[in-house]
Amino acid sequence: MDPDAGPVRVVYFSSVSENTHRFVQKLGLPAIRIPLHGRIEVAEPYVLILPTYGGGRANGPDPDAGGYVPKQ
């Protein structure tokens, strides 16, 4: 990625808890939120941020719980 290209765009999903949304806001970067229902299309490089689930369980968080697979 070209360091002179400007700030990185963030694409993220946040559940109703809004935890990931609050985290992304603190980054201060341009961001696009993936809606709970519906689709988005991003035609430029981005960093994908997804929440983890089940962090309070004995076996730790489950990163697959989101079920989101980006298309290439």
N, CA, C, O and CB atoms as a CASP TS submission, in Angstrom:
PFRMAT TS
TARGET T0000
AUTHOR 0000-0000-0000
METHOD Language model
MODEL 1
PARENT N/A
ATOM      1  N   MET     1       0.844  -1.170   0.000  1.00  0.00           N
ATOM      2  CA  MET     1       0.000   0.000   0.000  1.00  0.00           C
ATOM      3  C   MET     1       0.891   1.236   0.000  1.00  0.00           C
ATOM      4  O   MET     1       1.899   1.274   0.705  1.00  0.00           O
ATOM      5  CB  MET     1      -0.961  -0.003   1.215  1.00  0.00           C
ATOM      6  N   ASP     2       0.534   2.217  -0.765  1.00  0.00           N
ATOM      7  CA  ASP     2       1.305   3.454  -0.888  1.00  0.00           C
ATOM      8  C   ASP     2       1.111   4.322   0.354  1.00  0.00           C
ATOM      9  O   ASP     2      -0.013   4.729   0.645  1.00  0.00           O
ATOM     10  CB  ASP     2       0.890   4.231  -2.159  1.00  0.00           C
ATOM     11  N   PRO     3       2.203   4.617   1.102  1.00  0.00           N
ATOM     12  CA  PRO     3       2.052   5.431   2.311  1.00  0.00           C
ATOM     13  C   PRO     3       1.615   6.863   2.030  1.00  0.00           C
ATOM     14  O   PRO     3       1.147   7.554   2.935  1.00  0.00           O
ATOM     15  CB  PRO     3       3.345   5.452   3.070  1.00  0.00           C
ATOM     16  N   ASP     4       1.761   7.319   0.786  1.00  0.00           N
ATOM     17  CA  ASP     4       1.352   8.678   0.425  1.00  0.00           C
ATOM     18  C   ASP     4      -0.087   8.735  -0.083  1.00  0.00           C
ATOM     19  O   ASP     4      -0.561   9.798  -0.484  1.00  0.00           O
ATOM     20  CB  ASP     4       2.286   9.236  -0.632  1.00  0.00           C
ATOM     21  N   ALA     5      -0.776   7.615  -0.067  1.00  0.00           N
ATOM     22  CA  ALA     5      -2.131   7.548  -0.621  1.00  0.00           C
ATOM     23  C   ALA     5      -3.189   8.110   0.316  1.00  0.00           C
ATOM     24  O   ALA     5      -4.355   8.193  -0.070  1.00  0.00           O
ATOM     25  CB  ALA     5      -2.474   6.124  -0.958  1.00  0.00           C
ATOM     26  N   GLY     6      -2.828   8.493   1.516  1.00  0.00           N
ATOM     27  CA  GLY     6      -3.799   9.028   2.463  1.00  0.00           C
ATOM     28  C   GLY     6      -4.156   8.003   3.513  1.00  0.00           C
ATOM     29  O   GLY     6      -3.567   6.924   3.567  1.00  0.00           O
ATOM     30  N   PRO     7      -5.136   8.347   4.360  1.00  0.00           N
ATOM     31  CA  PRO     7      -5.494   7.440   5.449  1.00  0.00           C
ATOM     32  C   PRO     7      -6.107   6.139   4.946  1.00  0.00           C
ATOM     33  O   PRO     7      -6.729   6.094   3.884  1.00  0.00           O
ATOM     34  CB  PRO     7      -6.458   8.122   6.392  1.00  0.00           C
ATOM     35  N   VAL     8      -5.922   5.109   5.711  1.00  0.00           N
ATOM     36  CA  VAL     8      -6.491   3.799   5.399  1.00  0.00           C
ATOM     37  C   VAL     8      -7.997   3.848   5.625  1.00  0.00           C
ATOM     38  O   VAL     8      -8.466   4.450   6.590  1.00  0.00           O
ATOM     39  CB  VAL     8      -5.838   2.679   6.266  1.00  0.00           C
ATOM     40  N   ARG     9      -8.744   3.220   4.743  1.00  0.00           N
ATOM     41  CA  ARG     9     -10.189   3.110   4.937  1.00  0.00           C
ATOM     42  C   ARG     9     -10.456   1.858   5.758  1.00  0.00           C
ATOM     43  O   ARG     9      -9.845   0.812   5.537  1.00  0.00           O
ATOM     44  CB  ARG     9     -10.955   3.062   3.565  1.00  0.00           C
ATOM     45  N   VAL    10     -11.371   1.977   6.702  1.00  0.00           N
ATOM     46  CA  VAL    10     -11.760   0.866   7.560  1.00  0.00           C
ATOM     47  C   VAL    10     -13.172   0.435   7.180  1.00  0.00           C
ATOM     48  O   VAL    10     -14.064   1.271   7.037  1.00  0.00           O
ATOM     49  CB  VAL    10     -11.678   1.259   9.068  1.00  0.00           C
ATOM     50  N   VAL    11     -13.371  -0.861   7.020  1.00  0.00           N
ATOM     51  CA  VAL    11     -14.695  -1.438   6.826  1.00  0.00           C
ATOM     52  C   VAL    11     -14.922  -2.332   8.036  1.00  0.00           C
ATOM     53  O   VAL    11     -14.068  -3.151   8.376  1.00  0.00           O
ATOM     54  CB  VAL    11     -14.817  -2.240   5.450  1.00  0.00           C
ATOM     55  N   TYR    12     -16.084  -2.175   8.693  1.00  0.00           N
ATOM     56  CA  TYR    12     -16.288  -2.914   9.936  1.00  0.00           C
ATOM     57  C   TYR    12     -17.735  -3.332  10.120  1.00  0.00           C
ATOM     58  O   TYR    12     -18.658  -2.737   9.562  1.00  0.00           O
ATOM     59  CB  TYR    12     -15.846  -2.081  11.116  1.00  0.00           C
ATOM     60  N   PHE    13     -17.904  -4.379  10.923  1.00  0.00           N
ATOM     61  CA  PHE    13     -19.228  -4.801  11.353  1.00  0.00           C
ATOM     62  C   PHE    13     -19.293  -4.653  12.859  1.00  0.00           C
ATOM     63  O   PHE    13     -18.359  -5.029  13.568  1.00  0.00           O
ATOM     64  CB  PHE    13     -19.538  -6.267  10.914  1.00  0.00           C
ATOM     65  N   SER    14     -20.391  -4.105  13.348  1.00  0.00           N
ATOM     66  CA  SER    14     -20.607  -3.987  14.784  1.00  0.00           C
ATOM     67  C   SER    14     -22.002  -4.494  15.099  1.00  0.00           C
ATOM     68  O   SER    14     -22.974  -4.095  14.458  1.00  0.00           O
ATOM     69  CB  SER    14     -20.421  -2.517  15.269  1.00  0.00           C
ATOM     70  N   SER    15     -22.100  -5.368  16.082  1.00  0.00           N
ATOM     71  CA  SER    15     -23.403  -5.894  16.487  1.00  0.00           C
ATOM     72  C   SER    15     -24.154  -4.834  17.284  1.00  0.00           C
ATOM     73  O   SER    15     -23.686  -3.703  17.422  1.00  0.00           O
ATOM     74  CB  SER    15     -23.243  -7.195  17.320  1.00  0.00           C
ATOM     75  N   VAL    16     -25.306  -5.199  17.802  1.00  0.00           N
ATOM     76  CA  VAL    16     -26.121  -4.237  18.546  1.00  0.00           C
ATOM     77  C   VAL    16     -25.438  -3.748  19.818  1.00  0.00           C
ATOM     78  O   VAL    16     -25.856  -2.736  20.382  1.00  0.00           O
ATOM     79  CB  VAL    16     -27.452  -4.856  18.896  1.00  0.00           C
ATOM     80  N   SER    17     -24.410  -4.431  20.279  1.00  0.00           N
ATOM     81  CA  SER    17     -23.680  -3.971  21.471  1.00  0.00           C
ATOM     82  C   SER    17     -22.907  -2.685  21.193  1.00  0.00           C
ATOM     83  O   SER    17     -22.581  -1.940  22.118  1.00  0.00           O
ATOM     84  CB  SER    17     -22.715  -5.060  21.959  1.00  0.00           C
ATOM     85  N   GLU    18     -22.613  -2.426  19.915  1.00  0.00           N
ATOM     86  CA  GLU    18     -21.883  -1.224  19.483  1.00  0.00           C
ATOM     87  C   GLU    18     -20.417  -1.191  19.938  1.00  0.00           C
ATOM     88  O   GLU    18     -19.762  -0.161  19.783  1.00  0.00           O
ATOM     89  CB  GLU    18     -22.587   0.003  20.004  1.00  0.00           C
ATOM     90  N   ASN    19     -19.889  -2.281  20.490  1.00  0.00           N
ATOM     91  CA  ASN    19     -18.501  -2.270  20.964  1.00  0.00           C
ATOM     92  C   ASN    19     -17.507  -2.013  19.837  1.00  0.00           C
ATOM     93  O   ASN    19     -16.598  -1.196  19.988  1.00  0.00           O
ATOM     94  CB  ASN    19     -18.172  -3.590  21.640  1.00  0.00           C
ATOM     95  N   THR    20     -17.671  -2.697  18.715  1.00  0.00           N
ATOM     96  CA  THR    20     -16.758  -2.497  17.590  1.00  0.00           C
ATOM     97  C   THR    20     -16.918  -1.093  17.020  1.00  0.00           C
ATOM     98  O   THR    20     -15.933  -0.474  16.617  1.00  0.00           O
ATOM     99  CB  THR    20     -17.006  -3.550  16.492  1.00  0.00           C
ATOM    100  N   HIS    21     -18.131  -0.590  16.983  1.00  0.00           N
ATOM    101  CA  HIS    21     -18.383   0.772  16.495  1.00  0.00           C
ATOM    102  C   HIS    21     -17.626   1.798  17.341  1.00  0.00           C
ATOM    103  O   HIS    21     -16.986   2.699  16.797  1.00  0.00           O
ATOM    104  CB  HIS    21     -19.899   1.082  16.513  1.00  0.00           C
ATOM    105  N   ARG    22     -17.694   1.667  18.649  1.00  0.00           N
ATOM    106  CA  ARG    22     -16.973   2.599  19.532  1.00  0.00           C
ATOM    107  C   ARG    22     -15.461   2.499  19.315  1.00  0.00           C
ATOM    108  O   ARG    22     -14.766   3.515  19.315  1.00  0.00           O
ATOM    109  CB  ARG    22     -17.314   2.314  21.013  1.00  0.00           C
ATOM    110  N   PHE    23     -14.954   1.283  19.130  1.00  0.00           N
ATOM    111  CA  PHE    23     -13.531   1.088  18.870  1.00  0.00           C
ATOM    112  C   PHE    23     -13.116   1.798  17.582  1.00  0.00           C
ATOM    113  O   PHE    23     -12.108   2.505  17.558  1.00  0.00           O
ATOM    114  CB  PHE    23     -13.201  -0.413  18.782  1.00  0.00           C
ATOM    115  N   VAL    24     -13.887   1.613  16.518  1.00  0.00           N
ATOM    116  CA  VAL    24     -13.560   2.223  15.223  1.00  0.00           C
ATOM    117  C   VAL    24     -13.626   3.746  15.312  1.00  0.00           C
ATOM    118  O   VAL    24     -12.793   4.430  14.717  1.00  0.00           O
ATOM    119  CB  VAL    24     -14.520   1.712  14.125  1.00  0.00           C
ATOM    120  N   GLN    25     -14.591   4.286  16.036  1.00  0.00           N
ATOM    121  CA  GLN    25     -14.676   5.741  16.199  1.00  0.00           C
ATOM    122  C   GLN    25     -13.403   6.301  16.824  1.00  0.00           C
ATOM    123  O   GLN    25     -12.942   7.373  16.433  1.00  0.00           O
ATOM    124  CB  GLN    25     -15.890   6.112  17.061  1.00  0.00           C
ATOM    125  N   LYS    26     -12.838   5.590  17.782  1.00  0.00           N
ATOM    126  CA  LYS    26     -11.617   6.049  18.444  1.00  0.00           C
ATOM    127  C   LYS    26     -10.421   6.074  17.501  1.00  0.00           C
ATOM    128  O   LYS    26      -9.457   6.797  17.754  1.00  0.00           O
ATOM    129  CB  LYS    26     -11.309   5.164  19.631  1.00  0.00           C
ATOM    130  N   LEU    27     -10.463   5.298  16.417  1.00  0.00           N
ATOM    131  CA  LEU    27      -9.357   5.284  15.458  1.00  0.00           C
ATOM    132  C   LEU    27      -9.252   6.600  14.696  1.00  0.00           C
ATOM    133  O   LEU    27      -8.157   7.014  14.313  1.00  0.00           O
ATOM    134  CB  LEU    27      -9.528   4.134  14.476  1.00  0.00           C
ATOM    135  N   GLY    28     -10.380   7.252  14.477  1.00  0.00           N
ATOM    136  CA  GLY    28     -10.383   8.520  13.758  1.00  0.00           C
ATOM    137  C   GLY    28     -10.057   8.391  12.280  1.00  0.00           C
ATOM    138  O   GLY    28      -9.556   9.336  11.671  1.00  0.00           O
ATOM    139  N   LEU    29     -10.336   7.228  11.694  1.00  0.00           N
ATOM    140  CA  LEU    29     -10.069   6.987  10.277  1.00  0.00           C
ATOM    141  C   LEU    29     -11.382   6.939   9.500  1.00  0.00           C
ATOM    142  O   LEU    29     -12.433   6.674  10.083  1.00  0.00           O
ATOM    143  CB  LEU    29      -9.276   5.671  10.083  1.00  0.00           C
ATOM    144  N   PRO    30     -11.333   7.194   8.184  1.00  0.00           N
ATOM    145  CA  PRO    30     -12.545   7.040   7.376  1.00  0.00           C
ATOM    146  C   PRO    30     -13.044   5.597   7.500  1.00  0.00           C
ATOM    147  O   PRO    30     -12.258   4.656   7.388  1.00  0.00           O
ATOM    148  CB  PRO    30     -12.272   7.409   5.875  1.00  0.00           C
ATOM    149  N   ALA    31     -14.337   5.425   7.728  1.00  0.00           N
ATOM    150  CA  ALA    31     -14.861   4.082   7.967  1.00  0.00           C
ATOM    151  C   ALA    31     -16.223   3.889   7.323  1.00  0.00           C
ATOM    152  O   ALA    31     -17.010   4.826   7.185  1.00  0.00           O
ATOM    153  CB  ALA    31     -14.953   3.809   9.457  1.00  0.00           C
ATOM    154  N   ILE    32     -16.479   2.642   6.932  1.00  0.00           N
ATOM    155  CA  ILE    32     -17.771   2.234   6.393  1.00  0.00           C
ATOM    156  C   ILE    32     -18.262   1.087   7.264  1.00  0.00           C
ATOM    157  O   ILE    32     -17.555   0.100   7.466  1.00  0.00           O
ATOM    158  CB  ILE    32     -17.671   1.812   4.870  1.00  0.00           C
ATOM    159  N   ARG    33     -19.480   1.224   7.777  1.00  0.00           N
ATOM    160  CA  ARG    33     -20.052   0.167   8.617  1.00  0.00           C
ATOM    161  C   ARG    33     -20.848  -0.802   7.758  1.00  0.00           C
ATOM    162  O   ARG    33     -21.673  -0.382   6.946  1.00  0.00           O
ATOM    163  CB  ARG    33     -20.950   0.768   9.727  1.00  0.00           C
ATOM    164  N   ILE    34     -20.606  -2.092   7.931  1.00  0.00           N
ATOM    165  CA  ILE    34     -21.374  -3.123   7.245  1.00  0.00           C
ATOM    166  C   ILE    34     -22.726  -3.216   7.952  1.00  0.00           C
ATOM    167  O   ILE    34     -22.768  -3.436   9.163  1.00  0.00           O
ATOM    168  CB  ILE    34     -20.616  -4.516   7.243  1.00  0.00           C
ATOM    169  N   PRO    35     -23.828  -3.053   7.220  1.00  0.00           N
ATOM    170  CA  PRO    35     -25.140  -3.087   7.873  1.00  0.00           C
ATOM    171  C   PRO    35     -25.504  -4.495   8.342  1.00  0.00           C
ATOM    172  O   PRO    35     -25.015  -5.489   7.805  1.00  0.00           O
ATOM    173  CB  PRO    35     -26.216  -2.565   6.920  1.00  0.00           C
ATOM    174  N   LEU    36     -26.359  -4.560   9.341  1.00  0.00           N
ATOM    175  CA  LEU    36     -26.815  -5.843   9.864  1.00  0.00           C
ATOM    176  C   LEU    36     -27.563  -6.621   8.780  1.00  0.00           C
ATOM    177  O   LEU    36     -27.404  -7.835   8.658  1.00  0.00           O
ATOM    178  CB  LEU    36     -27.718  -5.636  11.099  1.00  0.00           C
ATOM    179  N   HIS    37     -28.367  -5.920   8.007  1.00  0.00           N
ATOM    180  CA  HIS    37     -29.087  -6.536   6.887  1.00  0.00           C
ATOM    181  C   HIS    37     -28.755  -5.726   5.648  1.00  0.00           C
ATOM    182  O   HIS    37     -28.881  -4.501   5.652  1.00  0.00           O
ATOM    183  CB  HIS    37     -30.649  -6.586   7.143  1.00  0.00           C
ATOM    184  N   GLY    38     -28.341  -6.384   4.610  1.00  0.00           N
ATOM    185  CA  GLY    38     -27.972  -5.688   3.390  1.00  0.00           C
ATOM    186  C   GLY    38     -26.517  -5.935   3.049  1.00  0.00           C
ATOM    187  O   GLY    38     -25.820  -6.692   3.725  1.00  0.00           O
ATOM    188  N   ARG    39     -26.075  -5.287   1.996  1.00  0.00           N
ATOM    189  CA  ARG    39     -24.714  -5.489   1.509  1.00  0.00           C
ATOM    190  C   ARG    39     -24.071  -4.144   1.207  1.00  0.00           C
ATOM    191  O   ARG    39     -24.750  -3.139   0.998  1.00  0.00           O
ATOM    192  CB  ARG    39     -24.707  -6.387   0.253  1.00  0.00           C
ATOM    193  N   ILE    40     -22.748  -4.154   1.191  1.00  0.00           N
ATOM    194  CA  ILE    40     -22.003  -2.990   0.732  1.00  0.00           C
ATOM    195  C   ILE    40     -20.983  -3.467  -0.290  1.00  0.00           C
ATOM    196  O   ILE    40     -20.652  -4.651  -0.346  1.00  0.00           O
ATOM    197  CB  ILE    40     -21.310  -2.242   1.923  1.00  0.00           C
ATOM    198  N   GLU    41     -20.499  -2.554  -1.082  1.00  0.00           N
ATOM    199  CA  GLU    41     -19.439  -2.861  -2.035  1.00  0.00           C
ATOM    200  C   GLU    41     -18.357  -1.810  -1.867  1.00  0.00           C
ATOM    201  O   GLU    41     -18.636  -0.611  -1.879  1.00  0.00           O
ATOM    202  CB  GLU    41     -19.975  -2.899  -3.510  1.00  0.00           C
ATOM    203  N   VAL    42     -17.125  -2.262  -1.709  1.00  0.00           N
ATOM    204  CA  VAL    42     -15.995  -1.361  -1.521  1.00  0.00           C
ATOM    205  C   VAL    42     -15.010  -1.619  -2.652  1.00  0.00           C
ATOM    206  O   VAL    42     -14.554  -2.747  -2.837  1.00  0.00           O
ATOM    207  CB  VAL    42     -15.320  -1.563  -0.116  1.00  0.00           C
ATOM    208  N   ALA    43     -14.683  -0.583  -3.404  1.00  0.00           N
ATOM    209  CA  ALA    43     -13.838  -0.737  -4.579  1.00  0.00           C
ATOM    210  C   ALA    43     -12.428  -0.197  -4.369  1.00  0.00           C
ATOM    211  O   ALA    43     -11.734   0.109  -5.338  1.00  0.00           O
ATOM    212  CB  ALA    43     -14.471  -0.046  -5.752  1.00  0.00           C
ATOM    213  N   GLU    44     -12.005  -0.080  -3.139  1.00  0.00           N
ATOM    214  CA  GLU    44     -10.663   0.417  -2.850  1.00  0.00           C
ATOM    215  C   GLU    44     -10.081  -0.399  -1.703  1.00  0.00           C
ATOM    216  O   GLU    44     -10.826  -1.070  -0.988  1.00  0.00           O
ATOM    217  CB  GLU    44     -10.686   1.941  -2.499  1.00  0.00           C
ATOM    218  N   PRO    45      -8.773  -0.357  -1.513  1.00  0.00           N
ATOM    219  CA  PRO    45      -8.178  -1.130  -0.409  1.00  0.00           C
ATOM    220  C   PRO    45      -8.757  -0.710   0.939  1.00  0.00           C
ATOM    221  O   PRO    45      -9.080   0.459   1.152  1.00  0.00           O
ATOM    222  CB  PRO    45      -6.648  -0.956  -0.395  1.00  0.00           C
ATOM    223  N   TYR    46      -8.884  -1.678   1.843  1.00  0.00           N
ATOM    224  CA  TYR    46      -9.440  -1.391   3.164  1.00  0.00           C
ATOM    225  C   TYR    46      -8.923  -2.399   4.181  1.00  0.00           C
ATOM    226  O   TYR    46      -8.370  -3.442   3.830  1.00  0.00           O
ATOM    227  CB  TYR    46     -10.982  -1.411   3.124  1.00  0.00           C
ATOM    228  N   VAL    47      -9.117  -2.062   5.435  1.00  0.00           N
ATOM    229  CA  VAL    47      -8.839  -2.968   6.547  1.00  0.00           C
ATOM    230  C   VAL    47     -10.190  -3.393   7.105  1.00  0.00           C
ATOM    231  O   VAL    47     -11.027  -2.549   7.426  1.00  0.00           O
ATOM    232  CB  VAL    47      -7.932  -2.287   7.658  1.00  0.00           C
ATOM    233  N   LEU    48     -10.402  -4.704   7.222  1.00  0.00           N
ATOM    234  CA  LEU    48     -11.664  -5.240   7.722  1.00  0.00           C
ATOM    235  C   LEU    48     -11.543  -5.503   9.215  1.00  0.00           C
ATOM    236  O   LEU    48     -10.623  -6.189   9.660  1.00  0.00           O
ATOM    237  CB  LEU    48     -12.056  -6.535   6.967  1.00  0.00           C
ATOM    238  N   ILE    49     -12.483  -4.950   9.992  1.00  0.00           N
ATOM    239  CA  ILE    49     -12.500  -5.161  11.441  1.00  0.00           C
ATOM    240  C   ILE    49     -13.818  -5.838  11.806  1.00  0.00           C
ATOM    241  O   ILE    49     -14.897  -5.332  11.498  1.00  0.00           O
ATOM    242  CB  ILE    49     -12.325  -3.805  12.222  1.00  0.00           C
ATOM    243  N   LEU    50     -13.710  -6.994  12.468  1.00  0.00           N
ATOM    244  CA  LEU    50     -14.877  -7.760  12.898  1.00  0.00           C
ATOM    245  C   LEU    50     -14.788  -8.028  14.389  1.00  0.00           C
ATOM    246  O   LEU    50     -13.690  -8.170  14.927  1.00  0.00           O
ATOM    247  CB  LEU    50     -14.989  -9.087  12.113  1.00  0.00           C
ATOM    248  N   PRO    51     -15.933  -8.100  15.069  1.00  0.00           N
ATOM    249  CA  PRO    51     -15.902  -8.432  16.499  1.00  0.00           C
ATOM    250  C   PRO    51     -15.653  -9.925  16.705  1.00  0.00           C
ATOM    251  O   PRO    51     -15.819 -10.728  15.787  1.00  0.00           O
ATOM    252  CB  PRO    51     -17.224  -8.016  17.179  1.00  0.00           C
ATOM    253  N   THR    52     -15.258 -10.276  17.908  1.00  0.00           N
ATOM    254  CA  THR    52     -15.213 -11.679  18.304  1.00  0.00           C
ATOM    255  C   THR    52     -16.358 -11.907  19.281  1.00  0.00           C
ATOM    256  O   THR    52     -16.864 -10.956  19.877  1.00  0.00           O
ATOM    257  CB  THR    52     -13.822 -12.064  18.943  1.00  0.00           C
ATOM    258  N   TYR    53     -16.761 -13.138  19.445  1.00  0.00           N
ATOM    259  CA  TYR    53     -17.903 -13.466  20.293  1.00  0.00           C
ATOM    260  C   TYR    53     -17.513 -14.534  21.299  1.00  0.00           C
ATOM    261  O   TYR    53     -16.648 -15.365  21.023  1.00  0.00           O
ATOM    262  CB  TYR    53     -19.097 -13.936  19.445  1.00  0.00           C
ATOM    263  N   GLY    54     -18.142 -14.516  22.452  1.00  0.00           N
ATOM    264  CA  GLY    54     -17.932 -15.550  23.448  1.00  0.00           C
ATOM    265  C   GLY    54     -16.676 -15.371  24.263  1.00  0.00           C
ATOM    266  O   GLY    54     -16.123 -16.359  24.747  1.00  0.00           O
ATOM    267  N   GLY    55     -16.197 -14.145  24.436  1.00  0.00           N
ATOM    268  CA  GLY    55     -14.971 -13.892  25.177  1.00  0.00           C
ATOM    269  C   GLY    55     -15.034 -14.294  26.631  1.00  0.00           C
ATOM    270  O   GLY    55     -13.990 -14.469  27.259  1.00  0.00           O
ATOM    271  N   GLY    56     -16.228 -14.448  27.193  1.00  0.00           N
ATOM    272  CA  GLY    56     -16.351 -14.829  28.589  1.00  0.00           C
ATOM    273  C   GLY    56     -16.348 -16.334  28.814  1.00  0.00           C
ATOM    274  O   GLY    56     -16.326 -16.795  29.955  1.00  0.00           O
ATOM    275  N   ARG    57     -16.370 -17.092  27.738  1.00  0.00           N
ATOM    276  CA  ARG    57     -16.372 -18.556  27.874  1.00  0.00           C
ATOM    277  C   ARG    57     -14.979 -19.064  28.192  1.00  0.00           C
ATOM    278  O   ARG    57     -13.983 -18.382  27.950  1.00  0.00           O
ATOM    279  CB  ARG    57     -16.895 -19.222  26.589  1.00  0.00           C
ATOM    280  N   ALA    58     -14.922 -20.258  28.733  1.00  0.00           N
ATOM    281  CA  ALA    58     -13.641 -20.849  29.125  1.00  0.00           C
ATOM    282  C   ALA    58     -12.725 -21.089  27.932  1.00  0.00           C
ATOM    283  O   ALA    58     -11.505 -21.006  28.072  1.00  0.00           O
ATOM    284  CB  ALA    58     -13.874 -22.155  29.855  1.00  0.00           C
ATOM    285  N   ASN    59     -13.286 -21.384  26.761  1.00  0.00           N
ATOM    286  CA  ASN    59     -12.440 -21.673  25.601  1.00  0.00           C
ATOM    287  C   ASN    59     -12.137 -20.432  24.765  1.00  0.00           C
ATOM    288  O   ASN    59     -11.560 -20.559  23.685  1.00  0.00           O
ATOM    289  CB  ASN    59     -13.104 -22.715  24.732  1.00  0.00           C
ATOM    290  N   GLY    60     -12.499 -19.260  25.220  1.00  0.00           N
ATOM    291  CA  GLY    60     -12.112 -18.013  24.562  1.00  0.00           C
ATOM    292  C   GLY    60     -13.051 -17.582  23.462  1.00  0.00           C
ATOM    293  O   GLY    60     -14.065 -18.231  23.203  1.00  0.00           O
ATOM    294  N   PRO    61     -12.706 -16.470  22.810  1.00  0.00           N
ATOM    295  CA  PRO    61     -13.564 -15.901  21.768  1.00  0.00           C
ATOM    296  C   PRO    61     -13.647 -16.780  20.525  1.00  0.00           C
ATOM    297  O   PRO    61     -12.734 -17.551  20.230  1.00  0.00           O
ATOM    298  CB  PRO    61     -13.061 -14.530  21.382  1.00  0.00           C
ATOM    299  N   ASP    62     -14.732 -16.654  19.820  1.00  0.00           N
ATOM    300  CA  ASP    62     -14.964 -17.412  18.602  1.00  0.00           C
ATOM    301  C   ASP    62     -14.986 -16.457  17.415  1.00  0.00           C
ATOM    302  O   ASP    62     -16.012 -15.824  17.167  1.00  0.00           O
ATOM    303  CB  ASP    62     -16.287 -18.215  18.689  1.00  0.00           C
ATOM    304  N   PRO    63     -13.880 -16.331  16.669  1.00  0.00           N
ATOM    305  CA  PRO    63     -13.852 -15.385  15.553  1.00  0.00           C
ATOM    306  C   PRO    63     -14.730 -15.791  14.379  1.00  0.00           C
ATOM    307  O   PRO    63     -14.964 -14.967  13.495  1.00  0.00           O
ATOM    308  CB  PRO    63     -12.451 -15.219  15.075  1.00  0.00           C
ATOM    309  N   ASP    64     -15.229 -17.031  14.330  1.00  0.00           N
ATOM    310  CA  ASP    64     -16.056 -17.474  13.218  1.00  0.00           C
ATOM    311  C   ASP    64     -17.531 -17.148  13.399  1.00  0.00           C
ATOM    312  O   ASP    64     -18.319 -17.361  12.478  1.00  0.00           O
ATOM    313  CB  ASP    64     -15.893 -18.945  13.026  1.00  0.00           C
ATOM    314  N   ALA    65     -17.922 -16.640  14.556  1.00  0.00           N
ATOM    315  CA  ALA    65     -19.336 -16.420  14.837  1.00  0.00           C
ATOM    316  C   ALA    65     -19.969 -15.379  13.925  1.00  0.00           C
ATOM    317  O   ALA    65     -21.187 -15.389  13.747  1.00  0.00           O
ATOM    318  CB  ALA    65     -19.510 -16.002  16.267  1.00  0.00           C
ATOM    319  N   GLY    66     -19.177 -14.479  13.340  1.00  0.00           N
ATOM    320  CA  GLY    66     -19.728 -13.454  12.467  1.00  0.00           C
ATOM    321  C   GLY    66     -20.273 -14.009  11.173  1.00  0.00           C
ATOM    322  O   GLY    66     -21.220 -13.451  10.619  1.00  0.00           O
ATOM    323  N   GLY    67     -19.705 -15.091  10.672  1.00  0.00           N
ATOM    324  CA  GLY    67     -20.173 -15.705   9.451  1.00  0.00           C
ATOM    325  C   GLY    67     -19.986 -14.839   8.221  1.00  0.00           C
ATOM    326  O   GLY    67     -20.632 -15.083   7.202  1.00  0.00           O
ATOM    327  N   TYR    68     -19.124 -13.839   8.283  1.00  0.00           N
ATOM    328  CA  TYR    68     -18.913 -12.923   7.163  1.00  0.00           C
ATOM    329  C   TYR    68     -17.686 -13.357   6.381  1.00  0.00           C
ATOM    330  O   TYR    68     -16.602 -13.507   6.946  1.00  0.00           O
ATOM    331  CB  TYR    68     -18.757 -11.463   7.657  1.00  0.00           C
ATOM    332  N   VAL    69     -17.857 -13.556   5.087  1.00  0.00           N
ATOM    333  CA  VAL    69     -16.732 -13.912   4.228  1.00  0.00           C
ATOM    334  C   VAL    69     -16.686 -12.901   3.096  1.00  0.00           C
ATOM    335  O   VAL    69     -17.602 -12.857   2.275  1.00  0.00           O
ATOM    336  CB  VAL    69     -16.860 -15.380   3.679  1.00  0.00           C
ATOM    337  N   PRO    70     -15.619 -12.071   3.032  1.00  0.00           N
ATOM    338  CA  PRO    70     -15.544 -11.088   1.949  1.00  0.00           C
ATOM    339  C   PRO    70     -15.330 -11.769   0.604  1.00  0.00           C
ATOM    340  O   PRO    70     -14.588 -12.747   0.510  1.00  0.00           O
ATOM    341  CB  PRO    70     -14.417 -10.086   2.212  1.00  0.00           C
ATOM    342  N   LYS    71     -15.978 -11.254  -0.432  1.00  0.00           N
ATOM    343  CA  LYS    71     -15.789 -11.765  -1.791  1.00  0.00           C
ATOM    344  C   LYS    71     -14.628 -11.031  -2.429  1.00  0.00           C
ATOM    345  O   LYS    71     -14.398  -9.851  -2.164  1.00  0.00           O
ATOM    346  CB  LYS    71     -17.079 -11.601  -2.645  1.00  0.00           C
ATOM    347  N   GLN    72     -13.903 -11.739  -3.265  1.00  0.00           N
ATOM    348  CA  GLN    72     -12.769 -11.106  -3.952  1.00  0.00           C
ATOM    349  C   GLN    72     -13.078 -10.885  -5.400  1.00  0.00           C
ATOM    350  O   GLN    72     -12.243 -10.363  -6.137  1.00  0.00           O
ATOM    351  CB  GLN    72     -11.511 -11.946  -3.819  1.00  0.00           C
TER
END
